[in-house]
Amino acid sequence: MWRLAPNRAPAPLGPPPAESRHAAVIDIGSNSIRLVVYRLEGRAIWTVYNEKALAGLGRDLQTTGRLSPEGVEVAMSALRRFRVLLQGWSSRETYVVATAAVREARDSRAFLRAVEEETGITVRVLSGEEEARYGALGVLAGQADAGGVAGDLGGSSLELVRLDDPEQGVSLPLGPLALGAPRAMDADRVRRVTARALRPHAARLSTREFHAVGGAWRNLALLHMELEGYPLHIAHQYEIQRTDLLDMCRFVARQSRTSLEGIQGLSRKRFDTLPYAAVVLSEVVQALEVQRVVVSAFGLREGLLLESMPERVRNLDPLVGGCEALVAQSGLTSDLGPALEAFIRPVFEQLPPAFGTRDPILLAAACRLADLGARLHPDHRADLAFEKALRAPIAGMTHPERAFLASVVFSRHASAPTPPEPDVINRLLSPERRVRARALGSAIRLGCDLAGRNVEVLRHAALSLENDRLRLSAEEGWEDMLLGEQTAKRAMTLAQVLKIRLQMG
């Protein structure tokens, strides 16, 4: 029988961060019940299986105060199936949690007892504050430096919490089911109800940056991409400015179900709830004086996983760890990335910042992607590695940073000046950042070819900027082995991209 004791401190893990394990989360929500199986590799969180059932447990809550009978039947069937599916996974932790509908229903105890009797699963019912806290931890799992306020919109409730104080969250009855879905929306009434619920918390939660969590809000982001002709369809860390967001929310709120069905890119399962989600988001943005909305694909489930990690792992950067884990899946060594970083850093830390304080993180991440194309066909390696880097399910990077790292990976494998998908690259990267990506890729290529990917050999060479010249040198006795024709060719490419002269020796 599985049990998750409330507030139990996680046991320390013995293996080093590079080792991996499986974990599963069953999330019993007001609208859906979802099973997600994850692979945890250090700080990296990968989804390996994801299944949900639309039970609608909270569908009748506002009228009867009880869970939907039809929803309970669907939930029981789904939980029996999930129980069987998880029996085939080894080395697994399982977390089973329920949120607003089960928390608030008059018959929740009977439901929880039936779940345990029929499936052997013990469910932890989260309080509103716990739900807000785990939502905030989920946002931080996906973007370690996130600031401002996180909002997690579920079927029955909206949790709001400051990311710098996850213990002080608030849960409000502003989910679409609580506001009237799946009935046709009375937009004016929903606005009034939402504004009234937000008013007591607006001053404390006022923020310029708002992190939107939940499937309905992710679908709004995908709709915005469609309307804008945005070329990179990845919801995580997609950003929408205040004016654009409010315009889109007004547009969605006015649409009928038939009109929404004609829009490409929307989930058919969201047509009844999307107008409600749009109105709630627009009221949140106005009440909290939000200037920018950042979409997070991570939420409560990932927050549970982040809490389960030892502190030494939680403090790792998710982008660097994700890049390292992505390459490690090919069975290649992990010591090349740090060695390349040490070799290249003396040059790039002297260049003007391209991403401000993020430059060192992006340099570290790029170096760990050096072998991303190692097991790909050599005739297509650069293009395939570019595609993997651009769309890899790695957290901790903005969309421009994705485009930058993909461009670096391309230049690590190819001398061509222009990477694939120019519509993505040109929209997301300035000319200066495109040049910087090409320079960093050329530097990584130089380091790999100079040492033949041998970390010990690389330590006998040094790269630096001296008097506006790129200098490549080798320790005494190593010159003829390290500074040959191939090395000179790679070094010259880097110097030309940087538009400086090369000095060898």
C-alpha positions as CSV (number, residue, x, y, z in Angstrom):
1,M,0.0,0.0,0.0
2,W,1.3,3.5,-0.8
3,R,1.2,6.2,1.7
4,L,2.5,9.8,1.7
5,A,2.6,11.0,5.3
6,P,1.6,14.8,5.5
7,N,4.7,17.0,5.8
8,R,7.1,14.0,6.2
9,A,10.7,15.1,5.6
10,P,12.1,13.3,2.6
11,A,14.8,10.7,3.3
12,P,18.2,11.8,2.0
13,L,19.2,10.1,-1.2
14,G,22.5,8.2,-1.3
15,P,23.4,8.3,-5.0
16,P,25.2,11.3,-6.5
17,P,23.1,13.8,-8.5
18,A,24.1,12.2,-11.8
19,E,22.3,9.0,-10.9
20,S,18.7,8.6,-11.8
21,R,15.5,7.2,-10.3
22,H,11.8,7.1,-11.2
23,A,9.0,8.9,-9.4
24,A,5.3,9.0,-10.1
25,V,2.6,11.5,-9.1
26,I,-1.1,10.9,-9.2
27,D,-2.9,14.2,-9.0
28,I,-6.6,14.0,-8.3
29,G,-7.9,17.4,-9.4
30,S,-11.3,19.0,-9.6
31,N,-11.5,18.4,-13.4
32,S,-9.0,15.7,-14.2
33,I,-7.1,12.9,-12.6
34,R,-3.6,12.5,-14.0
35,L,-0.7,10.0,-13.6
36,V,2.7,11.2,-14.6
37,V,5.8,9.1,-14.3
38,Y,9.1,11.0,-14.2
39,R,12.7,10.2,-14.5
40,L,14.8,12.3,-12.2
41,E,18.5,12.7,-13.2
42,G,20.1,15.0,-10.7
43,R,18.2,18.3,-11.0
44,A,16.7,17.3,-14.3
45,I,13.0,16.3,-14.4
46,W,11.9,14.3,-17.4
47,T,8.4,13.2,-18.1
48,V,8.4,9.6,-19.4
49,Y,4.7,8.8,-19.2
50,N,1.6,11.0,-18.9
51,E,-2.0,10.0,-18.8
52,K,-5.2,11.7,-17.6
53,A,-8.9,11.0,-17.2
54,L,-11.4,13.9,-17.3
55,A,-13.5,12.9,-14.3
56,G,-15.0,16.3,-13.4
57,L,-15.1,15.5,-9.7
58,G,-15.9,19.1,-8.9
59,R,-18.6,19.5,-11.6
60,D,-21.5,19.5,-9.1
61,L,-19.7,21.0,-6.1
62,Q,-21.3,24.5,-6.3
63,T,-24.8,23.1,-6.5
64,T,-24.8,20.0,-4.3
65,G,-21.6,20.4,-2.2
66,R,-20.7,16.8,-3.2
67,L,-18.5,15.1,-5.7
68,S,-20.0,14.3,-9.0
69,P,-21.3,10.7,-8.9
70,E,-20.3,10.1,-12.6
71,G,-16.9,11.7,-11.8
72,V,-16.4,9.3,-8.9
73,E,-17.0,6.4,-11.2
74,V,-14.5,7.7,-13.7
75,A,-12.0,8.5,-10.9
76,M,-12.2,5.0,-9.5
77,S,-11.7,3.4,-12.9
78,A,-8.7,5.6,-13.6
79,L,-7.1,5.0,-10.2
80,R,-7.5,1.2,-10.7
81,R,-5.8,1.5,-14.0
82,F,-3.0,3.7,-12.7
83,R,-2.4,1.2,-9.9
84,V,-1.8,-1.6,-12.4
85,L,0.3,0.6,-14.7
86,L,2.7,1.5,-11.8
87,Q,3.3,-2.1,-10.9
88,G,5.6,-2.4,-13.8
89,W,7.9,0.4,-12.8
90,S,10.9,-0.3,-10.6
91,S,12.8,2.0,-8.2
92,R,9.8,4.2,-7.9
93,E,8.5,6.7,-5.4
94,T,4.8,7.5,-5.6
95,Y,3.0,10.6,-4.5
96,V,-0.8,10.6,-4.5
97,V,-2.5,14.0,-3.8
98,A,-5.9,15.5,-4.1
99,T,-6.8,19.2,-4.4
100,A,-9.7,21.6,-4.2
101,A,-12.7,19.4,-5.1
102,V,-11.9,16.5,-2.7
103,R,-10.8,19.1,-0.1
104,E,-14.1,20.9,-0.1
105,A,-16.7,18.2,-0.8
106,R,-19.0,17.0,2.0
107,D,-18.5,13.4,0.9
108,S,-14.7,13.6,0.6
109,R,-14.1,11.1,3.5
110,A,-16.4,8.5,1.9
111,F,-14.5,9.0,-1.4
112,L,-11.1,8.7,0.1
113,R,-12.2,5.5,2.1
114,A,-13.6,4.0,-1.1
115,V,-10.3,4.8,-3.0
116,E,-8.3,3.0,-0.4
117,E,-10.6,0.0,-0.2
118,E,-10.9,-0.5,-3.9
119,T,-7.3,0.4,-5.0
120,G,-5.1,0.2,-2.0
121,I,-4.1,3.8,-2.6
122,T,-3.9,6.3,0.3
123,V,-4.5,9.9,-0.8
124,R,-3.0,13.0,0.8
125,V,-5.5,15.8,0.6
126,L,-3.6,19.1,0.3
127,S,-4.8,22.2,2.0
128,G,-5.1,25.4,-0.1
129,E,-1.9,26.7,1.4
130,E,0.0,23.5,0.6
131,E,-1.4,23.5,-2.9
132,A,-0.1,27.1,-3.4
133,R,3.3,26.2,-1.9
134,Y,3.8,23.2,-4.2
135,G,2.7,25.2,-7.2
136,A,5.4,27.8,-6.3
137,L,8.0,25.1,-5.9
138,G,7.0,23.7,-9.3
139,V,7.6,27.1,-10.9
140,L,11.0,27.2,-9.2
141,A,11.7,23.7,-10.4
142,G,11.2,24.9,-14.0
143,Q,12.9,28.3,-13.6
144,A,15.2,28.5,-10.6
145,D,15.6,32.3,-10.8
146,A,11.9,33.0,-11.2
147,G,10.6,36.0,-9.2
148,G,7.2,37.7,-8.6
149,V,4.0,35.7,-8.0
150,A,2.8,32.3,-9.2
151,G,-0.8,31.5,-9.9
152,D,-2.1,28.0,-10.4
153,L,-5.5,27.7,-12.0
154,G,-7.2,24.4,-11.4
155,G,-10.8,23.2,-12.1
156,S,-12.2,24.6,-8.8
157,S,-9.6,27.0,-7.3
158,L,-6.9,29.5,-8.0
159,E,-3.8,29.4,-5.8
160,L,-1.7,32.6,-5.6
161,V,1.7,32.8,-3.9
162,R,4.8,35.0,-3.9
163,L,7.8,33.0,-5.1
164,D,10.0,34.5,-2.4
165,D,7.6,33.3,0.3
166,P,6.0,30.0,-0.7
167,E,4.6,29.4,2.7
168,Q,2.1,32.3,2.6
169,G,-0.1,31.3,-0.3
170,V,-3.8,31.8,-0.7
171,S,-6.4,29.6,-2.4
172,L,-9.5,31.2,-3.9
173,P,-12.6,29.6,-5.4
174,L,-12.0,30.9,-8.9
175,G,-11.5,27.8,-11.0
176,P,-13.8,27.5,-14.0
177,L,-16.0,24.8,-12.4
178,A,-16.5,27.0,-9.3
179,L,-17.5,30.0,-11.5
180,G,-20.0,28.1,-13.6
181,A,-18.4,26.0,-16.2
182,P,-19.3,24.1,-18.3
183,R,-22.4,26.4,-18.7
184,A,-22.1,29.4,-21.0
185,M,-20.3,32.2,-19.3
186,D,-21.8,35.4,-17.9
187,A,-18.6,37.4,-18.4
188,D,-19.7,40.4,-16.3
189,R,-20.6,38.2,-13.4
190,V,-17.4,36.3,-13.6
191,R,-15.4,39.5,-13.6
192,R,-17.2,40.8,-10.6
193,V,-16.8,37.6,-8.6
194,T,-13.1,37.4,-9.5
195,A,-12.4,41.0,-8.8
196,R,-14.1,40.8,-5.4
197,A,-12.1,37.6,-4.4
198,L,-8.8,39.2,-5.4
199,R,-9.3,42.6,-3.8
200,P,-8.2,41.6,-0.2
201,H,-4.9,40.1,-1.5
202,A,-4.0,42.6,-4.3
203,A,-1.7,44.8,-2.3
204,R,0.3,42.0,-0.8
205,L,0.6,40.1,-4.1
206,S,1.2,43.1,-6.4
207,T,3.9,42.2,-8.9
208,R,5.4,43.0,-12.3
209,E,6.0,39.4,-13.2
210,F,3.3,36.7,-13.0
211,H,4.0,33.0,-13.6
212,A,0.9,31.3,-14.9
213,V,0.4,27.6,-14.1
214,G,-2.3,25.2,-15.3
215,G,-3.6,23.6,-18.5
216,A,-6.2,26.3,-19.2
217,W,-3.6,29.1,-19.1
218,R,-1.1,27.1,-21.1
219,N,-3.8,26.8,-23.8
220,L,-4.2,30.5,-23.8
221,A,-0.5,30.8,-24.4
222,L,-0.7,28.4,-27.3
223,L,-3.6,30.4,-28.7
224,H,-1.5,33.6,-28.4
225,M,1.3,31.9,-30.3
226,E,-1.1,31.0,-33.1
227,L,-2.5,34.5,-33.3
228,E,1.0,36.0,-33.3
229,G,2.4,33.6,-35.8
230,Y,5.0,32.7,-33.2
231,P,7.4,30.1,-34.6
232,L,8.5,28.1,-31.5
233,H,5.5,26.2,-30.1
234,I,6.8,25.5,-26.6
235,A,4.6,26.8,-23.8
236,H,7.2,26.6,-21.0
237,Q,8.6,30.1,-20.2
238,Y,6.7,31.7,-23.1
239,E,6.2,35.4,-22.2
240,I,3.3,37.7,-23.0
241,Q,3.3,41.4,-22.2
242,R,0.4,43.0,-20.4
243,T,-1.3,44.7,-23.3
244,D,-1.1,41.7,-25.6
245,L,-2.4,39.5,-22.8
246,L,-5.4,41.6,-22.0
247,D,-6.3,42.0,-25.7
248,M,-6.2,38.2,-26.1
249,C,-8.2,37.5,-23.0
250,R,-10.9,39.9,-24.1
251,F,-10.9,38.2,-27.5
252,V,-11.4,34.7,-25.9
253,A,-14.0,35.9,-23.5
254,R,-16.2,37.0,-26.4
255,Q,-16.0,33.8,-28.3
256,S,-18.7,31.1,-28.4
257,R,-17.8,27.5,-28.2
258,T,-18.4,27.2,-31.9
259,S,-15.9,30.0,-32.6
260,L,-13.3,28.5,-30.3
261,E,-13.7,25.1,-32.1
262,G,-12.6,26.9,-35.3
263,I,-9.3,28.1,-33.8
264,Q,-6.3,25.9,-34.5
265,G,-4.0,25.0,-31.6
266,L,-6.6,24.7,-28.9
267,S,-7.4,21.6,-26.9
268,R,-10.9,20.5,-27.6
269,K,-11.3,19.6,-23.9
270,R,-10.8,23.2,-22.9
271,F,-13.6,24.9,-25.0
272,D,-16.0,25.1,-22.1
273,T,-13.5,26.4,-19.5
274,L,-11.2,28.6,-21.7
275,P,-13.4,31.8,-21.6
276,Y,-13.6,31.5,-17.8
277,A,-9.8,31.1,-17.6
278,A,-9.3,34.1,-19.8
279,V,-11.5,36.4,-17.7
280,V,-9.8,35.2,-14.4
281,L,-6.3,35.8,-15.9
282,S,-7.3,39.3,-17.1
283,E,-8.6,40.2,-13.7
284,V,-5.5,38.9,-12.0
285,V,-3.2,40.9,-14.3
286,Q,-5.2,44.1,-13.6
287,A,-5.6,43.6,-9.9
288,L,-2.0,42.7,-9.2
289,E,-0.6,45.3,-11.7
290,V,1.2,42.6,-13.7
291,Q,3.3,43.8,-16.6
292,R,4.5,40.4,-17.9
293,V,3.1,36.9,-17.8
294,V,5.4,33.9,-18.0
295,V,3.9,30.5,-18.6
296,S,5.1,27.6,-16.6
297,A,4.6,24.0,-17.8
298,F,5.8,22.9,-14.3
299,G,3.4,23.1,-11.3
300,L,2.3,21.2,-8.3
301,R,3.5,17.8,-9.4
302,E,7.0,19.0,-10.1
303,G,6.9,20.9,-6.8
304,L,6.4,17.7,-5.0
305,L,9.5,16.2,-6.8
306,L,11.6,19.3,-6.1
307,E,10.9,19.0,-2.4
308,S,11.9,15.3,-2.4
309,M,15.4,16.1,-3.7
310,P,18.2,16.6,-1.2
311,E,19.3,20.2,-0.8
312,R,22.5,19.7,-2.6
313,V,20.5,18.6,-5.7
314,R,17.8,21.2,-5.3
315,N,20.4,23.9,-5.5
316,L,21.8,22.8,-8.8
317,D,20.9,24.8,-11.9
318,P,18.1,23.1,-13.9
319,L,19.4,24.2,-17.3
320,V,23.0,23.0,-16.7
321,G,21.8,19.8,-15.1
322,G,19.3,19.2,-17.9
323,C,21.9,19.7,-20.7
324,E,24.3,17.3,-18.9
325,A,21.6,14.7,-18.5
326,L,20.4,15.0,-22.1
327,V,23.9,14.2,-23.4
328,A,24.5,11.5,-20.7
329,Q,21.5,9.6,-22.2
330,S,23.8,8.7,-25.1
331,G,26.2,7.0,-22.7
332,L,28.9,9.6,-23.1
333,T,31.2,10.9,-20.4
334,S,30.1,13.9,-18.4
335,D,33.6,15.4,-17.7
336,L,34.1,16.9,-21.1
337,G,31.6,19.8,-20.5
338,P,33.3,21.2,-17.3
339,A,36.7,20.9,-19.0
340,L,35.5,22.8,-22.1
341,E,34.0,25.4,-19.8
342,A,37.3,26.0,-18.0
343,F,39.1,26.2,-21.4
344,I,36.7,28.7,-23.0
345,R,35.7,30.9,-20.1
346,P,38.8,33.1,-20.1
347,V,37.8,34.4,-23.5
348,F,34.1,34.8,-23.1
349,E,34.1,36.4,-19.7
350,Q,36.0,39.3,-21.3
351,L,33.4,39.9,-24.0
352,P,30.5,42.3,-23.5
353,P,27.5,40.4,-21.9
354,A,25.0,39.0,-24.4
355,F,22.5,37.9,-21.8
356,G,23.6,39.9,-18.8
357,T,24.1,37.8,-15.6
358,R,22.9,34.7,-17.5
359,D,26.0,34.5,-19.6
360,P,28.0,32.1,-17.3
361,I,25.0,29.8,-17.0
362,L,24.6,29.7,-20.8
363,L,28.3,29.1,-21.3
364,A,28.2,26.2,-18.8
365,A,25.0,24.7,-20.5
366,A,26.5,25.0,-24.0
367,C,29.7,23.2,-23.0
368,R,27.7,20.4,-21.6
369,L,25.9,20.0,-25.0
370,A,29.2,19.6,-26.8
371,D,28.6,15.9,-27.5
372,L,24.8,16.2,-28.2
373,G,25.5,15.2,-31.9
374,A,28.0,12.5,-31.2
375,R,25.6,9.6,-32.0
376,L,23.8,11.3,-34.9
377,H,24.5,10.7,-38.6
378,P,27.6,12.8,-39.5
379,D,25.9,14.1,-42.7
380,H,23.0,15.5,-40.7
381,R,24.6,16.0,-37.3
382,A,24.5,19.7,-37.1
383,D,20.9,20.1,-38.2
384,L,19.7,17.2,-35.9
385,A,21.6,18.4,-32.9
386,F,20.2,21.9,-33.5
387,E,16.7,20.5,-33.5
388,K,17.3,18.5,-30.3
389,A,18.7,21.5,-28.5
390,L,15.9,23.8,-29.6
391,R,13.0,21.6,-28.5
392,A,14.5,19.5,-25.7
393,P,12.2,19.3,-22.7
394,I,14.8,21.0,-20.5
395,A,13.7,23.6,-18.0
396,G,15.4,26.8,-16.8
397,M,15.8,28.7,-20.1
398,T,13.8,31.4,-21.9
399,H,12.9,31.1,-25.5
400,P,15.7,33.3,-26.7
401,E,18.1,31.2,-24.6
402,R,16.8,28.1,-26.3
403,A,17.4,29.6,-29.7
404,F,20.9,30.7,-28.6
405,L,21.9,27.2,-27.3
406,A,20.6,25.6,-30.4
407,S,22.6,28.0,-32.6
408,V,25.7,27.2,-30.5
409,V,25.2,23.5,-31.0
410,F,24.9,24.0,-34.7
411,S,28.1,26.0,-34.9
412,R,29.9,23.4,-32.8
413,H,29.3,20.9,-35.6
414,A,29.2,23.0,-38.8
415,S,31.1,26.0,-40.2
416,A,28.1,27.3,-42.1
417,P,27.2,30.8,-40.8
418,T,23.4,30.3,-40.7
419,P,21.6,27.6,-38.6
420,P,18.3,26.0,-39.6
421,E,14.9,27.5,-39.0
422,P,15.9,31.2,-39.6
423,D,12.3,32.3,-38.8
424,V,12.8,31.1,-35.2
425,I,16.4,32.3,-34.9
426,N,15.9,35.8,-36.4
427,R,12.7,36.4,-34.3
428,L,14.3,35.4,-31.0
429,L,17.9,36.5,-31.3
430,S,19.4,39.8,-32.1
431,P,22.3,40.0,-34.7
432,E,24.7,40.4,-31.8
433,R,23.5,37.3,-30.0
434,R,23.6,35.3,-33.2
435,V,27.2,36.2,-33.6
436,R,27.9,35.3,-30.0
437,A,26.3,31.9,-30.5
438,R,28.5,31.2,-33.6
439,A,31.6,32.3,-31.6
440,L,30.8,30.0,-28.7
441,G,30.0,27.1,-30.9
442,S,33.3,27.7,-32.8
443,A,35.2,27.8,-29.5
444,I,33.6,24.5,-28.3
445,R,34.5,22.9,-31.7
446,L,38.1,24.1,-31.2
447,G,38.4,22.6,-27.8
448,C,36.9,19.3,-28.8
449,D,39.1,19.0,-31.9
450,L,42.3,20.2,-30.3
451,A,42.2,17.5,-27.6
452,G,40.3,14.8,-29.5
453,R,37.7,15.0,-26.7
454,N,40.4,13.9,-24.3
455,V,39.9,16.0,-21.1
456,E,43.5,15.3,-19.9
457,V,45.0,16.6,-23.1
458,L,42.8,19.7,-23.1
459,R,44.3,20.7,-19.8
460,H,47.6,21.2,-21.5
461,A,46.3,24.1,-23.7
462,A,45.0,27.6,-22.9
463,L,42.8,30.0,-24.7
464,S,42.8,33.7,-23.8
465,L,42.3,37.3,-25.1
466,E,45.4,39.4,-24.9
467,N,45.8,42.9,-26.4
468,D,42.8,42.4,-28.6
469,R,44.1,39.1,-29.9
470,L,42.9,35.6,-29.5
471,R,45.8,33.6,-28.2
472,L,46.0,29.8,-28.2
473,S,48.9,28.3,-26.4
474,A,50.2,24.9,-25.2
475,E,52.4,23.9,-22.4
476,E,56.1,23.4,-23.1
477,G,56.6,20.2,-24.9
478,W,53.0,19.9,-26.1
479,E,53.2,22.5,-28.9
480,D,53.7,20.1,-31.8
481,M,50.9,17.8,-30.6
482,L,48.3,20.5,-29.9
483,L,49.0,23.4,-32.2
484,G,48.9,21.6,-35.6
485,E,47.0,22.4,-38.8
486,Q,43.6,21.2,-37.6
487,T,43.8,23.2,-34.5
488,A,45.0,26.3,-36.4
489,K,42.0,26.0,-38.7
490,R,39.5,25.8,-35.9
491,A,41.2,28.7,-34.0
492,M,41.2,30.9,-37.1
493,T,37.4,30.3,-37.5
494,L,36.9,31.5,-33.9
495,A,39.1,34.6,-34.4
496,Q,37.3,35.5,-37.6
497,V,33.9,35.3,-35.9
498,L,35.2,37.5,-33.1
499,K,36.8,39.8,-35.7
500,I,40.2,39.8,-34.0
501,R,43.6,38.5,-34.9
502,L,44.9,35.1,-33.9
503,Q,48.2,34.3,-32.1
504,M,49.4,30.7,-31.8
505,G,51.9,29.7,-29.3
